[in-house]
Amino acid sequence: MTAPLPRRTLLLGGLALGAANCTRPAPDDQPPSSPPAGRSGRVLLAYFSRAGENYYYGDRRNLTVGNTEVLATMIAELIDCDTYRIEAADPYPDSYDATVQRNTTEQDADARPAIANPLASITDYDHVLLGSPIWNQRPPMIMTTFADAHDFTGLTVHPFVTYAVSGLGSTEDVYTTACTGAQISPGLAVQGEEVPQHRGDVETWLRERRLLN
């Protein structure tokens, strides 16, 4: 099992897939074996992202860091939180078309792609920020894998996504179903190609969620 990285060890990183977006940074250091002591907040930021060939203003380009990673990093710089990056046990291809095809297969099968670094528990937290790209109008199925693995009773879930054309898509409905017992807060959607331009919108969203003073 993998413990979340404390905020200060979050790696900088940071597009869209078909109606999608994603990343793949590798940590420099081994994560701690348990959540850090003395944490002042009870907020977990958990996200999935994919780099490689991505959608870009109707074309494609290769990213070393996906947009969801950029957005997650921005959020982690603004609030006191622990950060956990969801990684697929079977990594998604660098190829845009191959990833689109795999995602379609997983959605059609209601699949639960395995997580390489499963988190032991989220019981230490009151708030969970769930971040991902939007693939075919919803979060990738690996986000449902994560949700199925944990008890969200009494927690508040704050979705955030990067997208190409679909905005939040069905994200809030997906998490309402998957995160049983949680309160689902209004989500944040940022166009993948333009994440760095939206820091002000991110700050406003965090303040409205009472996660930022």
N, C-alpha and C positions, 0 to 999 in steps of 0.2 A: 504494500500500500504506500501511497505517496502523500506526504503532508503538503499543504499549500505553502508557497514561498511567501515570506513576509514582504511587504510592499517595497522595501528598499532594495530587494534583490530582483525585482521584476526586470526582465530583459527588454530593452527597446526593440521594437520590431514593427511591420505593417503592411483582395479586390473582389472582384465579383465574378460569379460563375453563372453563365447563362442567365439567369435572373438571380445571380449569386455573387459570392465573394469569399475570401479566405486567407492562412499563414503557416510558417514552420520554423520558429527560432529554436535553437538548442541551448539549454542552460550552461553557463560557464562552470557553476559550482553545483555540488550535490545539494539537493534540498534538505532542510532539516528533517529529522525523523518524527518530529511532533510540532504542532503550532507553537510559534515563539511565545515565551513567557513575557508578561508585562505589556501585552498588546492593549492599546487604549480603546480600540473599537471592537465591535462584534460584527464585522462586515467581511464577507468572502466575495471576491471577484473571481468567477470561474468562466473560462472562455475557450472556444475552439476557433482555430484560424488555419488557413492554408496559403502557402506561397506557391510560386511556379507561374505557369501561364494563366492569366486572368483576363476577364472582360475589362475593357477600358474605352469608354465613350464610343461604343459600337464596334470597336476593334479589339485587339488583344495585345497584351505585353507581359513580359516576364517580371515577376516581383521576387525580390529576395526576402521581403517581409510583407505579409498580407495586410489588408486594411483593417480587419478586425483586431489584429495585434496592435496596430497603431492606435486604434480607438481605446483598447483596453489599457495600453500604456498611459495614454492621456488621462483616463479616469483615475488610474492608480497614482498618478502624480498629484491629483487634486484632493484625494480623500485618504483617510487612514483605513487601510484594508489589507487583508491577506490575499495573495494572488495564486491561482491554480490554473495552469494551462492544460486543457484536455488534449491528449494525444491519441491518435488512432493506433491500435495494435497493428493493423494493416494499413500503412500510410496511403493516403490518397495520391494518385499519380500527379506528376508535374504537368502532364497534358490536360488542357482545358476540356477537350472533347471526351477524353477517357474518364475524367472526373464527373462530367455531366452524365455520361452513360452509367457509371457506377451509382451515382446518386439516384437516378431514375429507378434502377433496379432495387435499391434499398428502400426507397419510398413505396414502390409497388408491393414489396414483400413485407412492409411494416417491420423492417429489420432492426436489429439492435447491434450495430458495429461495436466490437470490443474496444475497450479503452486500455491503452498500454500502461498507464500509470494511475490506476483507480485510487480515488480518495477514500480513506477509511471511514470518515464521518463528517457531517456538517453540524453536529449538535452544539458546537461551540459558538454558533452564529445566530444572530437575529435577522440579518439581511443577507440575501444572496443576489449578487448581480450576475446574470447569465448572459454571456455575449457570444455571438456567432455571426457568420454570414447568413444571408437568405439564399437558399438553393431551391429553385422551383417553388417559390412563394411560401416557404416555411424554413425553420432551422434544420440543419442536417440531422439525420436520424441519430447520430452519435450524441446529440444533446438529449434525446429521449433516453438513450442508454444511461446517461448521467442522472437524469431525473428519476428513472426507475430504481436506481441504486440507493436512493436516500429518502429519509423521512423529512418532509417539509412542513409537518404540522406546526402551526404557530409562527412560521417564518414569513417574511415578506420577500417576494421575488421581484427583482427589477430587471426586465429584459432590455438588452441593447443589441442592435444589429447593424451590419453594414450591408448595403444592397446595390443592385444595378438599376432595377426598374420597379421593384415590388414593395418598397417601403417595409413596414413591419410584416406584411403578408399576414399569415395566420399565427404569428408567434404567440400572441397573448392567449389565443384559444388552445394552442398546443400545450403551453405551460399550465393553463387552467386545468387541463385534463391530466397532464403528466405529474405535476407537482401537487399531489393530493394534500389538502389541508393548508396550503399556503394562500396568502393574499397576493394577488398578482397586481403589481403597480403598473401604471401607464408606461409603456416602453419608449425607448429612444431609437430612432432610425436615422442613419447618416449615409448618404451616398458614398460608396466605396472610394471613388476617385477623388473625393473632396474632403476626406476626413480632417486633414490638417487645418482646413479653413473654418472648422466648426467648433473650435474650443469654447467660444462664448455660448453656443447652444448646449454644449455638454455641461458647462458650469450651471446654466439655467436649469437644466433637467435635474442635476444633482441637488440643487437648492430646493427645487419643488418636491423632491423626494426626501428632503430633510437629511441629506447625507453630506451636505456642504454648507458651512455657515455663510 
